[in-house]
Amino acid sequence: MAKQSEQILEEQLIAQLQKMGYQYAVINDEHELLANLKGELEKHNNISFTATEFEKVINLLSKGSVFEKSKILRQKQHIIRDNGDNLYFEFLNTEHWCRIDIR
């Protein structure tokens, strides 16, 4: 089996994912990372988060051990919206995990 560099492997993986409909995201810093996460969560859950609601989401992710965090990512989560309503959302589509939803 021929050897290839890690960079070539990564480039091939990115190209394959783009062919499947995934978009390449350029993220330069933590602010852009959080903005991307917020946008993807809003698309995935078909909702909008206010700044304070998204802070609650980030709080959920900052709790516990790596095992507890992985559980948080797999289960539906709950926060109280700014208006007092309950909001249930998910980080990952665990029911249809292999589907991509391009909007």
SULFEN-V280644 format. One record per residue. N is the residue number from 0. RES is the residue in one letter. PSI is psi as a letter, one per 40 degrees, with the letter a starting at -180 (999 if undefined). Layout:
BEGIN
N|RES|PSI, N|RES|PSI
END
This chain:
BEGIN
0|M|h, 1|A|i, 2|K|i, 3|Q|i, 4|S|i, 5|E|d, 6|Q|d, 7|I|d, 8|L|d, 9|E|d, 10|E|d, 11|Q|d, 12|L|d, 13|I|d, 14|A|d, 15|Q|d, 16|L|d, 17|Q|d, 18|K|d, 19|M|e, 20|G|e, 21|Y|i, 22|Q|i, 23|Y|h, 24|A|h, 25|V|h, 26|I|h, 27|N|d, 28|D|i, 29|E|d, 30|H|d, 31|E|d, 32|L|d, 33|L|d, 34|A|d, 35|N|d, 36|L|d, 37|K|d, 38|G|d, 39|E|d, 40|L|d, 41|E|d, 42|K|d, 43|H|d, 44|N|e, 45|N|f, 46|I|i, 47|S|h, 48|F|h, 49|T|i, 50|A|d, 51|T|d, 52|E|d, 53|F|d, 54|E|d, 55|K|d, 56|V|d, 57|I|d, 58|N|d, 59|L|d, 60|L|e, 61|S|e, 62|K|i, 63|G|a, 64|S|i, 65|V|d, 66|F|d, 67|E|d, 68|K|d, 69|S|d, 70|K|d, 71|I|d, 72|L|d, 73|R|d, 74|Q|i, 75|K|i, 76|Q|i, 77|H|h, 78|I|i, 79|I|h, 80|R|i, 81|D|d, 82|N|e, 83|G|e, 84|D|i, 85|N|i, 86|L|h, 87|Y|h, 88|F|i, 89|E|i, 90|F|d, 91|L|i, 92|N|g, 93|T|e, 94|E|d, 95|H|g, 96|W|d, 97|C|e, 98|R|i, 99|I|h, 100|D|g, 101|I|h, 102|R|999
END
